[in-house]
Amino acid sequence: MDEKLAADWVRRWDVQQERYVADREERFTVVIDVVEHVCRDVDEPLVLDLGCGPGSLTTRLAERLPHARIVGLDDDPFLLALARATRPERSDIEYVRADLAESG
């Protein structure tokens, strides 16, 4: 997937989500503050983002926790393709396709 096109789609996704989730960016900041606090004494934390979509929160987590291994999980192959295409170069983010409703 073209990185520039994917970045535009993710930007548009984030704008659209702001209309449905009140104070979305502030909520992201609070979530990341908590994760950062919980992981403060962990040398190489593992952070799992369930239902990561196009990686909006995952990317922000990687920016604040560059020493963390981050796994984004989603069932939508298109959203995962956007996330992979816009993943920061030096981040340790892995994106996995999985359905949380399935057992195992």
PDB file as gemmi writes it, atoms N, CA and C in Angstrom:
CRYST1    1.000    1.000    1.000  90.00  90.00  90.00 P 1                      
ATOM      1  N   MET A   1       0.856  -1.175   0.000  1.00  0.00           N  
ATOM      2  CA  MET A   1       0.000   0.000   0.000  1.00  0.00           C  
ATOM      3  C   MET A   1       0.903   1.239   0.000  1.00  0.00           C  
ATOM      4  N   ASP A   2       0.513   2.226  -0.761  1.00  0.00           N  
ATOM      5  CA  ASP A   2       1.261   3.469  -0.859  1.00  0.00           C  
ATOM      6  C   ASP A   2       1.241   4.202   0.491  1.00  0.00           C  
ATOM      7  N   GLU A   3       2.417   4.550   1.007  1.00  0.00           N  
ATOM      8  CA  GLU A   3       2.512   5.181   2.329  1.00  0.00           C  
ATOM      9  C   GLU A   3       1.797   6.533   2.398  1.00  0.00           C  
ATOM     10  N   LYS A   4       1.934   7.333   1.352  1.00  0.00           N  
ATOM     11  CA  LYS A   4       1.309   8.656   1.353  1.00  0.00           C  
ATOM     12  C   LYS A   4      -0.219   8.540   1.346  1.00  0.00           C  
ATOM     13  N   LEU A   5      -0.729   7.650   0.520  1.00  0.00           N  
ATOM     14  CA  LEU A   5      -2.175   7.429   0.461  1.00  0.00           C  
ATOM     15  C   LEU A   5      -2.672   6.890   1.807  1.00  0.00           C  
ATOM     16  N   ALA A   6      -1.942   5.944   2.372  1.00  0.00           N  
ATOM     17  CA  ALA A   6      -2.333   5.370   3.662  1.00  0.00           C  
ATOM     18  C   ALA A   6      -2.339   6.442   4.751  1.00  0.00           C  
ATOM     19  N   ALA A   7      -1.328   7.306   4.767  1.00  0.00           N  
ATOM     20  CA  ALA A   7      -1.262   8.373   5.771  1.00  0.00           C  
ATOM     21  C   ALA A   7      -2.458   9.314   5.638  1.00  0.00           C  
ATOM     22  N   ASP A   8      -2.868   9.594   4.408  1.00  0.00           N  
ATOM     23  CA  ASP A   8      -4.037  10.443   4.198  1.00  0.00           C  
ATOM     24  C   ASP A   8      -5.302   9.762   4.713  1.00  0.00           C  
ATOM     25  N   TRP A   9      -5.446   8.470   4.457  1.00  0.00           N  
ATOM     26  CA  TRP A   9      -6.612   7.723   4.940  1.00  0.00           C  
ATOM     27  C   TRP A   9      -6.653   7.702   6.465  1.00  0.00           C  
ATOM     28  N   VAL A  10      -5.500   7.490   7.094  1.00  0.00           N  
ATOM     29  CA  VAL A  10      -5.457   7.453   8.560  1.00  0.00           C  
ATOM     30  C   VAL A  10      -5.790   8.832   9.125  1.00  0.00           C  
ATOM     31  N   ARG A  11      -5.275   9.888   8.505  1.00  0.00           N  
ATOM     32  CA  ARG A  11      -5.601  11.248   8.948  1.00  0.00           C  
ATOM     33  C   ARG A  11      -7.110  11.474   8.864  1.00  0.00           C  
ATOM     34  N   ARG A  12      -7.718  11.062   7.756  1.00  0.00           N  
ATOM     35  CA  ARG A  12      -9.163  11.215   7.589  1.00  0.00           C  
ATOM     36  C   ARG A  12      -9.933  10.351   8.594  1.00  0.00           C  
ATOM     37  N   TRP A  13      -9.430   9.161   8.874  1.00  0.00           N  
ATOM     38  CA  TRP A  13     -10.027   8.263   9.878  1.00  0.00           C  
ATOM     39  C   TRP A  13     -10.042   8.959  11.245  1.00  0.00           C  
ATOM     40  N   ASP A  14      -8.892   9.545  11.613  1.00  0.00           N  
ATOM     41  CA  ASP A  14      -8.792  10.213  12.908  1.00  0.00           C  
ATOM     42  C   ASP A  14      -9.758  11.388  13.014  1.00  0.00           C  
ATOM     43  N   VAL A  15      -9.886  12.166  11.948  1.00  0.00           N  
ATOM     44  CA  VAL A  15     -10.827  13.288  11.947  1.00  0.00           C  
ATOM     45  C   VAL A  15     -12.258  12.772  12.101  1.00  0.00           C  
ATOM     46  N   GLN A  16     -12.600  11.728  11.375  1.00  0.00           N  
ATOM     47  CA  GLN A  16     -13.939  11.150  11.444  1.00  0.00           C  
ATOM     48  C   GLN A  16     -14.221  10.607  12.846  1.00  0.00           C  
ATOM     49  N   GLN A  17     -13.246   9.938  13.459  1.00  0.00           N  
ATOM     50  CA  GLN A  17     -13.438   9.361  14.790  1.00  0.00           C  
ATOM     51  C   GLN A  17     -13.641  10.436  15.858  1.00  0.00           C  
ATOM     52  N   GLU A  18     -13.030  11.604  15.671  1.00  0.00           N  
ATOM     53  CA  GLU A  18     -13.212  12.713  16.614  1.00  0.00           C  
ATOM     54  C   GLU A  18     -14.685  13.111  16.716  1.00  0.00           C  
ATOM     55  N   ARG A  19     -15.436  12.899  15.644  1.00  0.00           N  
ATOM     56  CA  ARG A  19     -16.858  13.250  15.654  1.00  0.00           C  
ATOM     57  C   ARG A  19     -17.677  12.287  16.514  1.00  0.00           C  
ATOM     58  N   TYR A  20     -17.198  11.052  16.674  1.00  0.00           N  
ATOM     59  CA  TYR A  20     -17.955  10.013  17.376  1.00  0.00           C  
ATOM     60  C   TYR A  20     -17.455   9.751  18.792  1.00  0.00           C  
ATOM     61  N   VAL A  21     -16.204  10.043  19.048  1.00  0.00           N  
ATOM     62  CA  VAL A  21     -15.626   9.790  20.362  1.00  0.00           C  
ATOM     63  C   VAL A  21     -15.221  11.141  20.959  1.00  0.00           C  
ATOM     64  N   ALA A  22     -16.009  11.596  21.914  1.00  0.00           N  
ATOM     65  CA  ALA A  22     -15.731  12.894  22.526  1.00  0.00           C  
ATOM     66  C   ALA A  22     -14.348  12.908  23.163  1.00  0.00           C  
ATOM     67  N   ASP A  23     -13.598  13.974  22.930  1.00  0.00           N  
ATOM     68  CA  ASP A  23     -12.276  14.159  23.529  1.00  0.00           C  
ATOM     69  C   ASP A  23     -11.334  12.985  23.257  1.00  0.00           C  
ATOM     70  N   ARG A  24     -11.381  12.481  22.046  1.00  0.00           N  
ATOM     71  CA  ARG A  24     -10.603  11.290  21.669  1.00  0.00           C  
ATOM     72  C   ARG A  24      -9.111  11.459  21.937  1.00  0.00           C  
ATOM     73  N   GLU A  25      -8.541  12.576  21.508  1.00  0.00           N  
ATOM     74  CA  GLU A  25      -7.102  12.780  21.706  1.00  0.00           C  
ATOM     75  C   GLU A  25      -6.759  12.851  23.192  1.00  0.00           C  
ATOM     76  N   GLU A  26      -7.615  13.497  23.960  1.00  0.00           N  
ATOM     77  CA  GLU A  26      -7.390  13.560  25.416  1.00  0.00           C  
ATOM     78  C   GLU A  26      -7.482  12.159  26.025  1.00  0.00           C  
ATOM     79  N   ARG A  27      -8.404  11.353  25.553  1.00  0.00           N  
ATOM     80  CA  ARG A  27      -8.520   9.971  26.041  1.00  0.00           C  
ATOM     81  C   ARG A  27      -7.267   9.177  25.696  1.00  0.00           C  
ATOM     82  N   PHE A  28      -6.765   9.356  24.469  1.00  0.00           N  
ATOM     83  CA  PHE A  28      -5.515   8.700  24.081  1.00  0.00           C  
ATOM     84  C   PHE A  28      -4.387   9.105  25.017  1.00  0.00           C  
ATOM     85  N   THR A  29      -4.302  10.390  25.317  1.00  0.00           N  
ATOM     86  CA  THR A  29      -3.244  10.888  26.198  1.00  0.00           C  
ATOM     87  C   THR A  29      -3.333  10.252  27.579  1.00  0.00           C  
ATOM     88  N   VAL A  30      -4.535  10.155  28.122  1.00  0.00           N  
ATOM     89  CA  VAL A  30      -4.723   9.546  29.440  1.00  0.00           C  
ATOM     90  C   VAL A  30      -4.339   8.065  29.405  1.00  0.00           C  
ATOM     91  N   VAL A  31      -4.780   7.346  28.396  1.00  0.00           N  
ATOM     92  CA  VAL A  31      -4.435   5.924  28.272  1.00  0.00           C  
ATOM     93  C   VAL A  31      -2.914   5.759  28.206  1.00  0.00           C  
ATOM     94  N   ILE A  32      -2.270   6.566  27.393  1.00  0.00           N  
ATOM     95  CA  ILE A  32      -0.817   6.462  27.237  1.00  0.00           C  
ATOM     96  C   ILE A  32      -0.104   6.864  28.523  1.00  0.00           C  
ATOM     97  N   ASP A  33      -0.606   7.873  29.225  1.00  0.00           N  
ATOM     98  CA  ASP A  33      -0.030   8.243  30.519  1.00  0.00           C  
ATOM     99  C   ASP A  33      -0.063   7.059  31.483  1.00  0.00           C  
ATOM    100  N   VAL A  34      -1.191   6.357  31.531  1.00  0.00           N  
ATOM    101  CA  VAL A  34      -1.335   5.209  32.426  1.00  0.00           C  
ATOM    102  C   VAL A  34      -0.379   4.087  32.009  1.00  0.00           C  
ATOM    103  N   VAL A  35      -0.343   3.778  30.721  1.00  0.00           N  
ATOM    104  CA  VAL A  35       0.554   2.717  30.244  1.00  0.00           C  
ATOM    105  C   VAL A  35       2.007   3.078  30.551  1.00  0.00           C  
ATOM    106  N   GLU A  36       2.373   4.321  30.309  1.00  0.00           N  
ATOM    107  CA  GLU A  36       3.735   4.775  30.589  1.00  0.00           C  
ATOM    108  C   GLU A  36       4.052   4.635  32.077  1.00  0.00           C  
ATOM    109  N   HIS A  37       3.105   4.990  32.933  1.00  0.00           N  
ATOM    110  CA  HIS A  37       3.310   4.883  34.379  1.00  0.00           C  
ATOM    111  C   HIS A  37       3.471   3.416  34.807  1.00  0.00           C  
ATOM    112  N   VAL A  38       2.609   2.564  34.310  1.00  0.00           N  
ATOM    113  CA  VAL A  38       2.650   1.148  34.673  1.00  0.00           C  
ATOM    114  C   VAL A  38       3.952   0.485  34.202  1.00  0.00           C  
ATOM    115  N   CYS A  39       4.456   0.945  33.066  1.00  0.00           N  
ATOM    116  CA  CYS A  39       5.663   0.342  32.472  1.00  0.00           C  
ATOM    117  C   CYS A  39       6.960   1.043  32.876  1.00  0.00           C  
ATOM    118  N   ARG A  40       6.889   1.993  33.783  1.00  0.00           N  
ATOM    119  CA  ARG A  40       8.055   2.820  34.087  1.00  0.00           C  
ATOM    120  C   ARG A  40       9.264   2.025  34.578  1.00  0.00           C  
ATOM    121  N   ASP A  41       9.042   0.911  35.247  1.00  0.00           N  
ATOM    122  CA  ASP A  41      10.154   0.107  35.775  1.00  0.00           C  
ATOM    123  C   ASP A  41      10.424  -1.147  34.941  1.00  0.00           C  
ATOM    124  N   VAL A  42       9.815  -1.241  33.775  1.00  0.00           N  
ATOM    125  CA  VAL A  42       9.985  -2.404  32.904  1.00  0.00           C  
ATOM    126  C   VAL A  42      10.948  -2.032  31.783  1.00  0.00           C  
ATOM    127  N   ASP A  43      12.045  -2.778  31.670  1.00  0.00           N  
ATOM    128  CA  ASP A  43      13.051  -2.446  30.662  1.00  0.00           C  
ATOM    129  C   ASP A  43      12.520  -2.562  29.240  1.00  0.00           C  
ATOM    130  N   GLU A  44      11.822  -3.647  28.949  1.00  0.00           N  
ATOM    131  CA  GLU A  44      11.294  -3.886  27.607  1.00  0.00           C  
ATOM    132  C   GLU A  44       9.831  -4.314  27.704  1.00  0.00           C  
ATOM    133  N   PRO A  45       8.936  -3.361  27.931  1.00  0.00           N  
ATOM    134  CA  PRO A  45       7.527  -3.735  28.094  1.00  0.00           C  
ATOM    135  C   PRO A  45       6.900  -4.224  26.796  1.00  0.00           C  
ATOM    136  N   LEU A  46       5.893  -5.059  26.945  1.00  0.00           N  
ATOM    137  CA  LEU A  46       5.083  -5.535  25.829  1.00  0.00           C  
ATOM    138  C   LEU A  46       3.695  -4.934  26.012  1.00  0.00           C  
ATOM    139  N   VAL A  47       3.238  -4.174  25.018  1.00  0.00           N  
ATOM    140  CA  VAL A  47       1.940  -3.508  25.086  1.00  0.00           C  
ATOM    141  C   VAL A  47       1.074  -4.047  23.963  1.00  0.00           C  
ATOM    142  N   LEU A  48      -0.143  -4.480  24.292  1.00  0.00           N  
ATOM    143  CA  LEU A  48      -1.069  -5.036  23.312  1.00  0.00           C  
ATOM    144  C   LEU A  48      -2.231  -4.063  23.119  1.00  0.00           C  
ATOM    145  N   ASP A  49      -2.464  -3.661  21.868  1.00  0.00           N  
ATOM    146  CA  ASP A  49      -3.572  -2.766  21.516  1.00  0.00           C  
ATOM    147  C   ASP A  49      -4.641  -3.608  20.831  1.00  0.00           C  
ATOM    148  N   LEU A  50      -5.692  -3.946  21.578  1.00  0.00           N  
ATOM    149  CA  LEU A  50      -6.775  -4.769  21.038  1.00  0.00           C  
ATOM    150  C   LEU A  50      -7.740  -3.903  20.248  1.00  0.00           C  
ATOM    151  N   GLY A  51      -8.030  -4.315  19.014  1.00  0.00           N  
ATOM    152  CA  GLY A  51      -8.905  -3.529  18.143  1.00  0.00           C  
ATOM    153  C   GLY A  51      -8.191  -2.268  17.687  1.00  0.00           C  
ATOM    154  N   CYS A  52      -6.967  -2.420  17.215  1.00  0.00           N  
ATOM    155  CA  CYS A  52      -6.088  -1.280  16.910  1.00  0.00           C  
ATOM    156  C   CYS A  52      -6.513  -0.475  15.694  1.00  0.00           C  
ATOM    157  N   GLY A  53      -7.396  -1.005  14.850  1.00  0.00           N  
ATOM    158  CA  GLY A  53      -7.807  -0.263  13.653  1.00  0.00           C  
ATOM    159  C   GLY A  53      -6.599   0.102  12.809  1.00  0.00           C  
ATOM    160  N   PRO A  54      -6.518   1.349  12.344  1.00  0.00           N  
ATOM    161  CA  PRO A  54      -5.403   1.754  11.489  1.00  0.00           C  
ATOM    162  C   PRO A  54      -4.148   2.158  12.270  1.00  0.00           C  
ATOM    163  N   GLY A  55      -4.124   1.853  13.565  1.00  0.00           N  
ATOM    164  CA  GLY A  55      -2.920   2.102  14.349  1.00  0.00           C  
ATOM    165  C   GLY A  55      -2.822   3.480  14.972  1.00  0.00           C  
ATOM    166  N   SER A  56      -3.915   4.178  15.115  1.00  0.00           N  
ATOM    167  CA  SER A  56      -3.883   5.538  15.666  1.00  0.00           C  
ATOM    168  C   SER A  56      -3.299   5.564  17.076  1.00  0.00           C  
ATOM    169  N   LEU A  57      -3.830   4.749  17.969  1.00  0.00           N  
ATOM    170  CA  LEU A  57      -3.312   4.687  19.336  1.00  0.00           C  
ATOM    171  C   LEU A  57      -1.960   3.983  19.367  1.00  0.00           C  
ATOM    172  N   THR A  58      -1.820   2.947  18.584  1.00  0.00           N  
ATOM    173  CA  THR A  58      -0.580   2.178  18.550  1.00  0.00           C  
ATOM    174  C   THR A  58       0.612   3.061  18.197  1.00  0.00           C  
ATOM    175  N   THR A  59       0.446   3.894  17.192  1.00  0.00           N  
ATOM    176  CA  THR A  59       1.518   4.799  16.776  1.00  0.00           C  
ATOM    177  C   THR A  59       1.852   5.793  17.886  1.00  0.00           C  
ATOM    178  N   ARG A  60       0.842   6.314  18.540  1.00  0.00           N  
ATOM    179  CA  ARG A  60       1.082   7.258  19.631  1.00  0.00           C  
ATOM    180  C   ARG A  60       1.799   6.574  20.793  1.00  0.00           C  
ATOM    181  N   LEU A  61       1.430   5.328  21.074  1.00  0.00           N  
ATOM    182  CA  LEU A  61       2.122   4.564  22.123  1.00  0.00           C  
ATOM    183  C   LEU A  61       3.600   4.396  21.776  1.00  0.00           C  
ATOM    184  N   ALA A  62       3.888   4.081  20.528  1.00  0.00           N  
ATOM    185  CA  ALA A  62       5.274   3.885  20.099  1.00  0.00           C  
ATOM    186  C   ALA A  62       6.092   5.166  20.228  1.00  0.00           C  
ATOM    187  N   GLU A  63       5.458   6.299  19.990  1.00  0.00           N  
ATOM    188  CA  GLU A  63       6.159   7.581  20.114  1.00  0.00           C  
ATOM    189  C   GLU A  63       6.533   7.865  21.566  1.00  0.00           C  
ATOM    190  N   ARG A  64       5.636   7.537  22.499  1.00  0.00           N  
ATOM    191  CA  ARG A  64       5.891   7.809  23.912  1.00  0.00           C  
ATOM    192  C   ARG A  64       6.700   6.715  24.591  1.00  0.00           C  
ATOM    193  N   LEU A  65       6.626   5.488  24.071  1.00  0.00           N  
ATOM    194  CA  LEU A  65       7.331   4.355  24.681  1.00  0.00           C  
ATOM    195  C   LEU A  65       8.239   3.698  23.634  1.00  0.00           C  
ATOM    196  N   PRO A  66       9.276   4.389  23.210  1.00  0.00           N  
ATOM    197  CA  PRO A  66      10.118   3.852  22.132  1.00  0.00           C  
ATOM    198  C   PRO A  66      10.844   2.557  22.489  1.00  0.00           C  
ATOM    199  N   HIS A  67      10.955   2.259  23.784  1.00  0.00           N  
ATOM    200  CA  HIS A  67      11.630   1.036  24.225  1.00  0.00           C  
ATOM    201  C   HIS A  67      10.673  -0.163  24.321  1.00  0.00           C  
ATOM    202  N   ALA A  68       9.394   0.064  24.062  1.00  0.00           N  
ATOM    203  CA  ALA A  68       8.388  -0.996  24.192  1.00  0.00           C  
ATOM    204  C   ALA A  68       8.200  -1.757  22.886  1.00  0.00           C  
ATOM    205  N   ARG A  69       7.868  -3.027  23.043  1.00  0.00           N  
ATOM    206  CA  ARG A  69       7.397  -3.823  21.905  1.00  0.00           C  
ATOM    207  C   ARG A  69       5.885  -3.688  21.938  1.00  0.00           C  
ATOM    208  N   ILE A  70       5.308  -3.275  20.814  1.00  0.00           N  
ATOM    209  CA  ILE A  70       3.871  -3.024  20.767  1.00  0.00           C  
ATOM    210  C   ILE A  70       3.253  -3.916  19.702  1.00  0.00           C  
ATOM    211  N   VAL A  71       2.155  -4.570  20.080  1.00  0.00           N  
ATOM    212  CA  VAL A  71       1.426  -5.436  19.155  1.00  0.00           C  
ATOM    213  C   VAL A  71       0.023  -4.871  19.007  1.00  0.00           C  
ATOM    214  N   GLY A  72      -0.352  -4.582  17.766  1.00  0.00           N  
ATOM    215  CA  GLY A  72      -1.700  -4.132  17.454  1.00  0.00           C  
ATOM    216  C   GLY A  72      -2.480  -5.283  16.852  1.00  0.00           C  
ATOM    217  N   LEU A  73      -3.670  -5.527  17.368  1.00  0.00           N  
ATOM    218  CA  LEU A  73      -4.474  -6.657  16.917  1.00  0.00           C  
ATOM    219  C   LEU A  73      -5.816  -6.142  16.402  1.00  0.00           C  
ATOM    220  N   ASP A  74      -6.204  -6.620  15.219  1.00  0.00           N  
ATOM    221  CA  ASP A  74      -7.494  -6.238  14.647  1.00  0.00           C  
ATOM    222  C   ASP A  74      -7.915  -7.332  13.676  1.00  0.00           C  
ATOM    223  N   ASP A  75      -9.196  -7.357  13.328  1.00  0.00           N  
ATOM    224  CA  ASP A  75      -9.712  -8.353  12.396  1.00  0.00           C  
ATOM    225  C   ASP A  75      -9.928  -7.793  10.994  1.00  0.00           C  
ATOM    226  N   ASP A  76      -9.731  -6.490  10.811  1.00  0.00           N  
ATOM    227  CA  ASP A  76      -9.986  -5.865   9.519  1.00  0.00           C  
ATOM    228  C   ASP A  76      -8.692  -5.761   8.718  1.00  0.00           C  
ATOM    229  N   PRO A  77      -8.573  -6.520   7.624  1.00  0.00           N  
ATOM    230  CA  PRO A  77      -7.320  -6.512   6.865  1.00  0.00           C  
ATOM    231  C   PRO A  77      -6.982  -5.154   6.249  1.00  0.00           C  
ATOM    232  N   PHE A  78      -7.989  -4.379   5.876  1.00  0.00           N  
ATOM    233  CA  PHE A  78      -7.718  -3.066   5.296  1.00  0.00           C  
ATOM    234  C   PHE A  78      -7.146  -2.113   6.342  1.00  0.00           C  
ATOM    235  N   LEU A  79      -7.761  -2.090   7.526  1.00  0.00           N  
ATOM    236  CA  LEU A  79      -7.247  -1.223   8.585  1.00  0.00           C  
ATOM    237  C   LEU A  79      -5.838  -1.630   8.994  1.00  0.00           C  
ATOM    238  N   LEU A  80      -5.570  -2.923   9.029  1.00  0.00           N  
ATOM    239  CA  LEU A  80      -4.216  -3.392   9.352  1.00  0.00           C  
ATOM    240  C   LEU A  80      -3.222  -2.988   8.265  1.00  0.00           C  
ATOM    241  N   ALA A  81      -3.648  -3.004   7.010  1.00  0.00           N  
ATOM    242  CA  ALA A  81      -2.770  -2.574   5.920  1.00  0.00           C  
ATOM    243  C   ALA A  81      -2.433  -1.091   6.075  1.00  0.00           C  
ATOM    244  N   LEU A  82      -3.419  -0.276   6.459  1.00  0.00           N  
ATOM    245  CA  LEU A  82      -3.157   1.137   6.722  1.00  0.00           C  
ATOM    246  C   LEU A  82      -2.168   1.291   7.871  1.00  0.00           C  
ATOM    247  N   ALA A  83      -2.383   0.514   8.923  1.00  0.00           N  
ATOM    248  CA  ALA A  83      -1.491   0.593  10.089  1.00  0.00           C  
ATOM    249  C   ALA A  83      -0.060   0.218   9.715  1.00  0.00           C  
ATOM    250  N   ARG A  84       0.095  -0.836   8.955  1.00  0.00           N  
ATOM    251  CA  ARG A  84       1.445  -1.271   8.550  1.00  0.00           C  
ATOM    252  C   ARG A  84       2.119  -0.232   7.663  1.00  0.00           C  
ATOM    253  N   ALA A  85       1.346   0.370   6.769  1.00  0.00           N  
ATOM    254  CA  ALA A  85       1.903   1.340   5.828  1.00  0.00           C  
ATOM    255  C   ALA A  85       2.315   2.641   6.508  1.00  0.00           C  
ATOM    256  N   THR A  86       1.704   2.940   7.647  1.00  0.00           N  
ATOM    257  CA  THR A  86       2.003   4.199   8.335  1.00  0.00           C  
ATOM    258  C   THR A  86       2.798   3.997   9.619  1.00  0.00           C  
ATOM    259  N   ARG A  87       3.221   2.773   9.861  1.00  0.00           N  
ATOM    260  CA  ARG A  87       4.024   2.471  11.059  1.00  0.00           C  
ATOM    261  C   ARG A  87       5.322   3.280  11.024  1.00  0.00           C  
ATOM    262  N   PRO A  88       5.658   3.959  12.132  1.00  0.00           N  
ATOM    263  CA  PRO A  88       6.928   4.696  12.177  1.00  0.00           C  
ATOM    264  C   PRO A  88       8.113   3.762  11.928  1.00  0.00           C  
ATOM    265  N   GLU A  89       9.082   4.228  11.168  1.00  0.00           N  
ATOM    266  CA  GLU A  89      10.211   3.389  10.750  1.00  0.00           C  
ATOM    267  C   GLU A  89      10.950   2.717  11.894  1.00  0.00           C  
ATOM    268  N   ARG A  90      11.236   3.440  12.926  1.00  0.00           N  
ATOM    269  CA  ARG A  90      12.087   2.908  13.997  1.00  0.00           C  
ATOM    270  C   ARG A  90      11.299   2.358  15.170  1.00  0.00           C  
ATOM    271  N   SER A  91      10.041   2.087  14.979  1.00  0.00           N  
ATOM    272  CA  SER A  91       9.232   1.560  16.076  1.00  0.00           C  
ATOM    273  C   SER A  91       9.198   0.042  16.026  1.00  0.00           C  
ATOM    274  N   ASP A  92       8.969  -0.540  17.191  1.00  0.00           N  
ATOM    275  CA  ASP A  92       8.859  -1.994  17.289  1.00  0.00           C  
ATOM    276  C   ASP A  92       7.375  -2.347  17.407  1.00  0.00           C  
ATOM    277  N   ILE A  93       6.652  -2.139  16.300  1.00  0.00           N  
ATOM    278  CA  ILE A  93       5.222  -2.441  16.269  1.00  0.00           C  
ATOM    279  C   ILE A  93       4.993  -3.625  15.342  1.00  0.00           C  
ATOM    280  N   GLU A  94       4.234  -4.579  15.846  1.00  0.00           N  
ATOM    281  CA  GLU A  94       3.816  -5.724  15.040  1.00  0.00           C  
ATOM    282  C   GLU A  94       2.290  -5.674  14.942  1.00  0.00           C  
ATOM    283  N   TYR A  95       1.768  -5.876  13.744  1.00  0.00           N  
ATOM    284  CA  TYR A  95       0.316  -5.901  13.566  1.00  0.00           C  
ATOM    285  C   TYR A  95      -0.122  -7.323  13.233  1.00  0.00           C  
ATOM    286  N   VAL A  96      -1.155  -7.777  13.937  1.00  0.00           N  
ATOM    287  CA  VAL A  96      -1.628  -9.153  13.816  1.00  0.00           C  
ATOM    288  C   VAL A  96      -3.118  -9.151  13.508  1.00  0.00           C  
ATOM    289  N   ARG A  97      -3.509  -9.982  12.561  1.00  0.00           N  
ATOM    290  CA  ARG A  97      -4.937 -10.134  12.270  1.00  0.00           C  
ATOM    291  C   ARG A  97      -5.491 -11.273  13.101  1.00  0.00           C  
ATOM    292  N   ALA A  98      -6.522 -10.970  13.873  1.00  0.00           N  
ATOM    293  CA  ALA A  98      -7.165 -11.979  14.712  1.00  0.00           C  
ATOM    294  C   ALA A  98      -8.558 -11.500  15.068  1.00  0.00           C  
ATOM    295  N   ASP A  99      -9.444 -12.456  15.301  1.00  0.00           N  
ATOM    296  CA  ASP A  99     -10.815 -12.171  15.708  1.00  0.00           C  
ATOM    297  C   ASP A  99     -10.942 -12.500  17.196  1.00  0.00           C  
ATOM    298  N   LEU A 100     -11.164 -11.495  18.014  1.00  0.00           N  
ATOM    299  CA  LEU A 100     -11.262 -11.702  19.460  1.00  0.00           C  
ATOM    300  C   LEU A 100     -12.473 -12.533  19.854  1.00  0.00           C  
ATOM    301  N   ALA A 101     -13.447 -12.663  18.970  1.00  0.00           N  
ATOM    302  CA  ALA A 101     -14.643 -13.449  19.285  1.00  0.00           C  
ATOM    303  C   ALA A 101     -14.413 -14.948  19.128  1.00  0.00           C  
ATOM    304  N   GLU A 102     -13.330 -15.321  18.422  1.00  0.00           N  
ATOM    305  CA  GLU A 102     -13.032 -16.742  18.228  1.00  0.00           C  
ATOM    306  C   GLU A 102     -12.277 -17.290  19.435  1.00  0.00           C  
ATOM    307  N   SER A 103     -12.589 -18.531  19.808  1.00  0.00           N  
ATOM    308  CA  SER A 103     -11.864 -19.135  20.908  1.00  0.00           C  
ATOM    309  C   SER A 103     -10.452 -19.524  20.450  1.00  0.00           C  
ATOM    310  N   GLY A 104      -9.538 -19.561  21.432  1.00  0.00           N  
ATOM    311  CA  GLY A 104      -8.154 -19.953  21.132  1.00  0.00           C  
ATOM    312  C   GLY A 104      -7.308 -18.807  20.727  1.00  0.00           C  
TER     313      GLY A 104                                                      
END                                                                             
